[in-house]
Amino acid sequence: MADTSAPGTEAPAPDVEPQTVCLRCGQKKPVGEDGFCLDCEKAMEQACL
């Protein structure tokens, strides 16, 4: 059978708010302007020392 759902009733894309997902760990957390959460920023900073 053909799909009978009305056009335009699809769910919005899940990444509507890209500033709430960390680029490194992928968890939904507040992120800074670089796109990383505070935990990942600290881990990357420690890795550079």
SETIRO-413287 format. One record per residue: residue number from 1; residue in one letter; x, y, z of N, C-alpha, C in turn. Coordinates in pm, 1 decimal. Each point is the difference from the previous one (the first is absolute). Layout:
<recs>
(rec NUM 'a' (X Y Z) (X Y Z) (X Y Z)) ...
</recs>
This chain:
<recs>
(rec 1 'm' (83.1 -118.9 0.0) (-83.1 118.9 0.0) (87.5 125.2 0.0)) (rec 2 'a' (-52.6 104.1 -52.1) (72.0 127.2 -3.7) (-10.3 70.9 134.2)) (rec 3 'd' (101.1 77.1 29.9) (-1.9 77.5 123.4) (-102.2 112.2 -14.0)) (rec 4 't' (-95.1 8.1 92.5) (-107.9 97.6 -11.5) (15.2 117.6 95.2)) (rec 5 's' (115.7 15.6 61.6) (18.5 112.8 91.0) (3.7 130.2 -79.6)) (rec 6 'a' (-53.2 102.7 57.3) (-7.7 129.8 -67.8) (138.8 61.6 -12.8)) (rec 7 'p' (27.4 63.9 -112.3) (130.9 64.9 -14.7) (15.7 114.2 99.8)) (rec 8 'g' (122.1 19.1 46.3) (26.4 109.4 93.4) (-25.3 -36.6 145.2)) (rec 9 't' (-29.2 -126.5 28.8) (-25.4 -39.1 138.6) (119.8 -73.3 59.5)) (rec 10 'e' (115.6 10.0 -63.4) (119.4 -66.2 50.9) (50.6 71.4 124.9)) (rec 11 'a' (66.6 -75.0 85.4) (57.6 58.0 121.2) (117.3 89.7 -38.9)) (rec 12 'p' (23.2 107.5 73.6) (114.2 86.5 -30.3) (132.1 -73.0 22.6)) (rec 13 'a' (103.8 49.2 -61.3) (132.5 -61.8 12.8) (42.5 1.7 146.7)) (rec 14 'p' (66.3 -104.6 48.5) (38.2 -6.1 141.5) (105.1 102.4 40.8)) (rec 15 'd' (80.2 48.6 -94.9) (104.5 96.3 32.2) (-47.1 144.1 -18.9)) (rec 16 'v' (-117.3 31.1 53.5) (-53.1 135.5 -11.4) (84.4 95.9 82.8)) (rec 17 'e' (52.3 -46.3 113.0) (81.4 82.9 88.5) (141.1 -57.9 8.1)) (rec 18 'p' (85.4 27.5 -98.0) (132.9 -61.3 -0.1) (89.2 46.9 113.8)) (rec 19 'q' (-32.8 111.1 64.9) (82.7 52.2 107.7) (-23.1 -72.6 132.0)) (rec 20 't' (-83.2 -104.6 2.3) (-21.9 -71.8 124.7) (60.7 -138.9 -2.9)) (rec 21 'v' (70.0 -36.6 -108.2) (62.4 -131.4 -11.9) (150.2 18.7 -17.0)) (rec 22 'c' (77.0 -63.7 85.7) (145.4 10.5 -4.7) (52.7 -67.5 -125.6)) (rec 23 'l' (91.2 65.7 -69.1) (57.6 -54.3 -122.4) (93.2 -117.2 28.0)) (rec 24 'r' (55.0 -7.2 119.8) (97.0 -105.4 32.5) (-68.3 -124.5 54.9)) (rec 25 'c' (-81.7 16.3 103.3) (-61.0 -116.7 63.6) (-141.3 -29.0 -50.9)) (rec 26 'g' (-63.0 97.8 -63.0) (-132.3 -20.0 -57.0) (-113.9 4.8 100.1)) (rec 27 'q' (29.9 32.6 124.5) (-104.7 5.9 101.6) (-71.8 133.9 -6.0)) (rec 28 'k' (-126.5 -1.8 41.4) (-77.3 123.4 5.4) (37.6 74.0 127.2)) (rec 29 'k' (87.6 98.3 -14.5) (45.6 82.5 111.4) (17.1 141.5 -51.7)) (rec 30 'p' (1.2 98.4 88.3) (33.6 135.2 -43.4) (142.8 2.8 -54.0)) (rec 31 'v' (20.7 66.3 -111.3) (132.5 6.7 -60.1) (42.4 145.0 -17.3)) (rec 32 'g' (130.9 19.9 -8.6) (54.7 132.8 -22.9) (-5.7 34.9 -147.2)) (rec 33 'e' (58.2 114.2 -35.2) (-4.2 45.4 -138.7) (79.5 -89.8 -93.8)) (rec 34 'd' (88.8 -82.3 55.2) (77.0 -92.8 -83.1) (-74.8 -130.7 -26.4)) (rec 35 'g' (-111.2 -22.1 70.2) (-81.9 -118.3 -22.3) (29.6 -116.8 92.1)) (rec 36 'f' (84.6 20.9 103.0) (35.8 -106.4 92.7) (-56.6 29.6 138.4)) (rec 37 'c' (-41.7 -106.8 69.9) (-50.2 18.3 136.4) (117.4 27.3 93.6)) (rec 38 'l' (-29.1 41.5 119.8) (102.9 36.6 96.4) (92.0 -118.0 31.9)) (rec 39 'd' (-57.3 -119.8 14.3) (81.7 -118.3 29.4) (99.8 -28.0 -112.5)) (rec 40 'c' (-44.3 9.2 -124.5) (88.9 -26.9 -113.1) (104.2 110.5 -16.1)) (rec 41 'e' (-38.9 124.0 28.4) (97.0 109.7 -6.4) (112.6 -24.7 99.7)) (rec 42 'k' (-36.9 -41.6 121.6) (102.2 -28.5 102.2) (87.8 -116.5 -42.4)) (rec 43 'a' (-60.1 -106.0 -54.7) (77.2 -117.5 -42.1) (96.4 35.6 -111.2)) (rec 44 'm' (-41.6 80.2 -95.8) (88.3 38.4 -110.7) (110.9 92.3 49.6)) (rec 45 'e' (-32.5 86.8 94.7) (100.4 87.8 56.0) (107.1 -81.3 73.6)) (rec 46 'q' (-42.2 -101.3 75.1) (93.7 -85.5 72.7) (86.9 -81.7 -96.9)) (rec 47 'a' (-56.6 -39.6 -112.2) (74.0 -79.0 -99.1) (111.1 82.0 -64.0)) (rec 48 'c' (-18.6 130.6 -4.6) (100.9 87.4 -61.3) (115.2 31.7 93.8)) (rec 49 'l' (-15.5 -28.3 128.9) (106.1 31.9 98.1) (110.9 -101.2 -1.3)) 
</recs>
